[in-house]
């Protein structure tokens, strides 16, 4: 199926499964559809199984959006617990269109959990609560991570998948690869049979020197990635900066946070280090998966300043990773700089990326799909330096081989059904669907919105509200700072920044319920008073405000920057 036919199926409001081999433009098609929707003032919800996958479309993780914590499966009891959350009621009441990306990495249990939650919040037995569901992914790529072998591994094996009555769009034209030789290798892998010519081609790339000086290194195991990143860090001049995490809660719960996230107990950086962000914070300009390079360190608080690959300069602050129990109470929190080194990354984290060149080691491949994902990241066989290969590397799951032909046939059927419709009938279905979603169909308004998007102007949508003002609306119903952060769906550090801005605009704003308790407040108060009394010029900004770093140093680094910031909101 071609892109235009698939886009028309999406516009008609059907539940859709978009698939196709790597590089056929699945993400591009979804971006076209979301652009079409936004021009009509419709804003879809986009989720994916990992933060990096979600970042490709500006979305968020499934676990975060559906408030699943680290769960893969749930029961009716957990849905009842979620139904008591006002912020979730607000979130799901607005949901009419859900885009799910990288479906190959979603387990049937997780897929069913999404379905169960939406049925509960929408008070209907319709699959996924009756919202339009658009699913994208390629089952030849990486399967869900599982510690134990399972009889059912894939999302399409969930009963909810069949209930959605999905229209299948199997994209075929490759856009990423411009090389028939590489395409032939990838096609061989998908067919489950590697030809002699493909074997010879791969052998010819073993240890091959590349024109690019620092190709991205892809490895199957974290231990190799960590080793390479450390080696590259040591090559840089300059003094290393060590960032040790702060944590609260029991050792057991803190360990759960480390196991379920990418946060590090200790992060070591230098100027020039290649890094990847591991936390979503769109307000600050980054999401989980954003890459960049450390440009310098702040003279105020020593925090890293990163220039992203897109050219944005970001000064980092600590972010929080929290663990909640079934009652919604935070049982543990880890605060750390949201970065990791990224000269080398795992193949798992590379899914969805496009690379000019890559050094790939497949000698320790342990999962079907890993070799296919790694090799399909590059555009041309000349961009490949192969460091190792084992028999597992070029295998795909036999079950996926078995169903692939059926998926292609379903796509052909969907295309024929669309072709049978008149242009007038299609246009009518497009407008009807946009109206159902609450969007605009008037051509003048669509053109106005298109121009707004082009010029970066606020639209007539809910996005007009400044992000810190959205936080203000939740203050009354949020008794603690942690609850405010949870209700807002943001990190504690971002919430503190919002409160500071709100307090600056409205001196009478009552936020006393967030005032830190003794003895923490007294500690900060005393340190601030002493620093103001000494009145050392370097400790103050040009407009006379006390810098955070001298307060942090005066307290012997025992109090976090976030706690200092919130205390200073209540000091004259």
N, C-alpha and C positions, 0 to 999 in steps of 0.2 A: 504494500500500500504506500502511496506517496503522502507527503506532508499535508498537502492541501485537502485531500480526502479525509485524512484523520482529523484535521482542524475543523472541518465541517461537521463531522460526527460529534466532536466535543461541543461545538456551538449549539447543537440541537438539544443538549441537556441530558443525553444518555449517560448511564454509568459506563465508563470506558476503561479498558486495559490497553495501555500503550507498551509495546515491546519491540524487539528487534535487536540485531547484533550490536556490539559496542561500536560507537561512532556513527550511528545512523540518525542522530539528531533528536533523541527522545527529550533531552533537557531543552533543546532549542524549541521543539514543538510546544512544550509546556510553557516556556517563556512567551511564545507567540500567543497562546491562549490566555495567559494571565494579563498580558498587555491589552488584548482585546477586551477582557473583562474590566480592567481598570479604566479604560477609555469610556466605559459605560457605568462607572462608579460602583463596580462590584469588586469586592476584595476577598479572594479565596483564602482559605486556611491551607497552609502547606506544611506537611510533616514528613519526616524520614526517620529510619531506625537509628542513624548516628548523626552527631552534630555536624561532621564534615559533609555528609550527604545532604543534610538539610540546608547547609550554607550555600550550595550550588543554586538554589532557587529562592534564597532569602527566607527559608522556613525555620522550623524548630523541631526538636526531637519528639517522637511519638510519646515517649515516657513523660516528657515535660508537659506537653499540651494536654494529655489525658490524665495527668496527675497520678502516674503509676508508680512513682518512686523507682525501685529496681525490679518491680514485678514483671513477669512475662504473662502470667495467667491470673484471672480473678474470678470471683463468684458473685452471686446476686447480693450477698452481704456487703461486699466492698462497694458495689454500686450504690447501695442504700447509704453507706457512709459518705460517698462523694456527693450524693444528692443533697446533703445538709450544707454543702459549701456554697455560699451565696455567689462568690466570684466565679465558680464553675457554672452555676445556673446562668449568670450573665454571659459567660463565654460561649456556652453551647446554645443558648437561645438565639444568638446571632448567626450561628453556623448553618449555612445552606449549601456550601460547596467545599468539599474536602479533597485535596490533592495529596496522594501518598506516593513518595518517590523511593527508588531503590528497594522494590518489593522483594527481590530475591533474598535479602537479608532479614526479612520479617518471618518469624515463626508462625505456625497456624494458631498457637495459643495467643500470641500478641494480636494477631489479626482479629480473632474472636473477641478479645478484650475490648478493642475499639468499638466493635459492633455492639457489644453488650452495654457499654457505657452510653453510646448514643441512643440506643433504644430506650434506656432508662431516662435520660434527660429530655428526650423528645416525646416520651409517654406514648410510644407506638411500637408495634411488633414489626414494622417495616424494616428491612435490612439497613443498618447504619442510620436508623432513625429517619429514613426517608430523604436524607441529603444526597445531592449528586456526588458520586464518588469517582474520582479519576485516579487510576493506579498506573504507575510507570515502573518499568524495570525489565531485566533480562535474567531469566532463571539459569542461563548458562554461566552467569557470573557468581560472585561469592554467596554461598548459602548462609543461613542463620548460624551464629556461633552457638555451639552446644557442648557442654562438658560430658554428656553421656549420649550414646547412640539412641536415636528415636525412630520409631516406625514411620511417623509423619513429620516431615521436616519443613515443608513449604507452605506459604500462605494459601495457595490454591487448594490445599487439602483441608482447609477450614470450611465447615458447612456455610459460613457466612459468604464465602466467595461465590458459590453457586447461586445463593439467594439473590445476589446483586444483579444477576442477568446481564453480565458485562458485554458490551460490544468490543470486539478485539481489533486493534490496529497494529499490524505487524509491519514495521518500517523496514525497508530493504536497502535503499540507497545509502552508501557510506559517505559521510562528510569528513570524518576525522582522518581516515587513511587516504593518502593520494598515491599509493604504491600497490600495484597488482600483486607483487611478490608477498608483501605482508598480508594483504587481504586473502591471498590463497592459503597462507598458513592458518590464519584465523578461521577461515571457512572449513579447513580440514579438521581443526579442533572441534568445531560445532557439529561436524558430520561424524565424529567419533573414530576417524581413521586418518592417520598422518601419512602423507605420501612421501616417497623417497626424495622428491625434489624439495619438499618442505624440511625434511630432516637435514639435507645438505645445506640449505639456506641457514638454518639455525646453527649448524656446526661452524659455518663460515663467520658467524658473529661472535664466537667464543673469544673473549679477551680482546675484542677489536677496539682499537683506539678511535676515539671520536673527535670531531672538530671542536665541539664545545668543551671548555675547560672544566666546568663543574656540572656534569649531568646529575639529575636527581637519581638517588640510589634507592632502589626498591628491594626490600627483603621480606622474607616470610615470617621471621621471628623478631620480637622486640629486643632480644639480647644482642642481635647483630646490629640492629638500628642504634641501640644505645652505645655500643662500642664505637661505631663509625662516627656518631655525633660527638662523642668525647674526643676522639682523635682529631677531628676537624676543629673543635674548640681549642684544643691545646696548640694548634698551629697559629692561632691568632696572637698578636702582641697585646699587651695591656694586662692590667690587674683583673683577675676574675672577681665578679660580684656574686656573693652567696645570698640566696633568699630562702630562709627556713620558714616553713609554714607555722601558723598559729592554729591550735586546735582546742576544742572544748567537747566534753562528753566522755563516755567510757571508751576504753581501748578497743573493745569489740566493735562498737559502732563507728569509731573513727576508721578502723580497718575496713569496714564495709564501704565507706566513702572512697577510700583509696582503690579498692577492688572494682568499684562500679564507675570510676571516672578516670580521667587522664591526669588529674592533679598530682604534683610531686611533693614529697616531704621536703626535699631540698632541690632548688633550681640554681644552677651555676651559669652565669652569662658573661660575655665580654662584648665590647664594642665590635660590631661586624658580624655577630653571631646570626645565623639563619634560624628563624623561629616560626612556630605555628601557634596560633591562638587556640585555647582549649575551652573557651567559655563564650556564650552568646551575650553580647551587650551592644545591640544596634545603636543605642543612644550615644555610645562612645565611639562608634564607627567600626566595630569588629564583630564577627560571629565565630563560632566554633569551626575552624578550618581555614580562617584567614591566615595568609603567610606574609612574611616580611623579614626585615633585617634590623637588628639593634643599632640605632644611630648614635645614641649617647645615653647618659644617665642624668636624671634631674639633680641639679645642685641643691635643691630644696630638701628632698627626702630620699635621694639616691635611687628612686624607682626608674626602670628602663623606659626609654623613649624609642618607639619602633616606627620605622617607615615601612608601610605595607607595600605589597607587590603592586597594588593599585595606585600608590603614590601618596596615601594619606599618612600624616604624621600623628601618632598617638602616644600620649603620656600615660603609662599604666598606673593603676592603683590595685590594691588587693581586691580579690573577688572571694565570695563565700560559696562553699559546697556544703549543703546541709542534708541531713537524714531525718525523716519524720517517721513517727510510729503510726499505727492505724488510727489513732485519735487526732492526728494532725500536729502533734507536739514535736518540736525539733529536739532530737535526742543527741545529736552531734553536729559540729560545724568545723570545717577546715577552711582557713583563710590563707590564700597564697596568690602570687603573681600568676595570671592565667596564660602561661606560656610553656612551650617545650621546644627543645632544639629540633631542627628539621632539615639538616643536610640529607639525612636518610629518613625514610618513612616506611611503614609496613605496607604491603600490598593491600591489606584490608582498608587502610586509610586512603589509598590512592584511587579507590573506585569512584568513577565520575570525573576524574581529572584528565586533562589533555596535556601531554608533555612533548617538547621538541626533541628531547633526547633522554635516555634513561640507561643507567647501569643496573641490570637486573640479575639477581642470584636466585635461581629456582632449584638449587641443589638440595634444599631442605623442605620442599613442598610437601604439605601434609593434608591438603584439602582440595577436592575437586573445584575447578573454576579459578584457582589462584594463578596458574600460568596464563590462562586466557585473559584474565583481568589485567595482569602485568603487561603482557605483550600488546594488548589493545590500547594501552595508554599512549603509545607513540604514533606519530603520523606516517613514518616511513622506516623501512628496514635499515636505512643508513643511520638512523638515530638510536640503534640498539647496540649495546655492549652487553653480551651475555656472559655471566660469571660462573654459571653452573646450571645443571639440568638433571632432574631425576625422572623416573618413569611416571610418577604421579602428576608431574607438572603439566602435561598436555591432556590430561583426562577431564571429562565432564561427567556429571551424574547420569547413569544409564536411564534413570526414570525421566529425566528431562529430554534425553534423546528420543525416548518413546513418545512423549506427548507433543514434541515440537511440531510434527506434521499436522496434528489436530489443531494446534494454535494457528498455524498458517491457513488452514482451511476455514477456520472461524473468521479470520481476517478477510478472506476472499468473499465470504458470505455477507459480511458487514458492508464491504465496498459495493457489492451488487445491490444491496438494499438501498443504499444511499443514491446510487446512480438511477434507480427507478423513480426517484422523487423529482418533481418539477422544480425549477428555480424559485418559483413563487411559493411553493409549499415549504421549501427549505428556509427561505427568508422569513416566512411566517413562524416557523418553529424556532428560529433564532431569536426573534423579537419576543415571542411568548416566554421563552426561557429566561431572557434578561429581565422581563417584567416580573416573573415569579421570584427572581433573585433580588428584586428591589432596585434594579438598575434603571438607567435611562435609555430610551429608544429614539428620542428626538435627535435628528441628525445635527441640528445646530448645537445642541448641548454636548453631543459626542465630540464634535469638532472643537468646541470650547475646552472640553476636558483633555482632549488630545494635545492642544496647545499648552494647557496648564502643565501637563506632564513633561512636555518638551522643554518648557522654560523653568521647570522646577518649582512652580508656584503651588501653594496649597489648593486642594480641590474642595468641592462642596461635600466631601465625605467626612466620616468620623475622624479622619487623620488630621483635621484642622486643629484639634485640641493639642496644645503643647504637652509634651510628655510629662513634665513635672506637674502640670495642672491635673492630669489624670490621677497622679499620686495624691494630690490634695483632696480629691473627691472621695478617696478611700480612708482618709484619716479618722473620720468619725466612727467608722465601723471596725477599726483596727486598734485593739487595745495595746499591743506591743509593737516594737519596731520590727521584730521578726514576722509577726502576723501581717504587718503592712507590706513587707517585702514579698511574702507569700501571696497575699491578695493581689498585689500589683504584678506578680510574676517576674520580679527583678531582683538583682543582688542587693545585699545590704548596703554596700558602698554607694551604689547608684541612688538608693533611697535617701541616704544621708545627704548626698549632693542635691537632690530635689528639695529636701527640707531646708537646706541652707539657702537655696534660691527663693523658696516660698517665704522664709523668714525675712529675707532681705527686702522682698516686695511688700510684705505685710508684717510689720513689727508686732501687731496685736494678735497674730495667729497663735492659738493655744495648742502647743505641742508638749505641754508639761508632762503628759503621761509617758513620753518617751525619754524623759530625763533619767540619766544613769543613776543607779543607786550608790549609796555610800558602801565602801570607802573609795570606790573608783572615782566618783566625782570630785571628792576632796583631794585625791592625789593629783588629778589634772589641774584643779583650781590652784593648788599650792604651787605647782610647777609653772603655771602661766603667770601667777603673781610675781614669783621670783624673777622670771625672765623679763617681765615688764619693768620691774624695779631696777634691774641691772641696765636695761635700755641699750643693749649692744646693737649697733646699727645693722650688722649682718643678719640679725635674727628677725628683721622686719622687712616687709615688702615696701615698695615705693609709696604706696598709699597708707602706710602705717599699720598694716595688719601683721600680727605675729605669725611667723611661719610655723609649719607643723614639725619640721625636722628638729629644731632645738627642743621642742616640747617632748618629742619622742626620745631624743637622746637624754634629756634631763630625767626621764622616768626609767632610764636604764633599759630601754626597749621592752619593758614588761607589759606595756599597754599598746594595743594595736592602733594603727592610724585611724581606723573607723571609729573606735571608741573615743579617741582624742577628738575627732571631728564632731561627734555627737555631743560630747561634753562642752565643747567650745560654743555650741549653739546657745547654751544657757549661761554663758559668761559675758560680762560687759566688755 
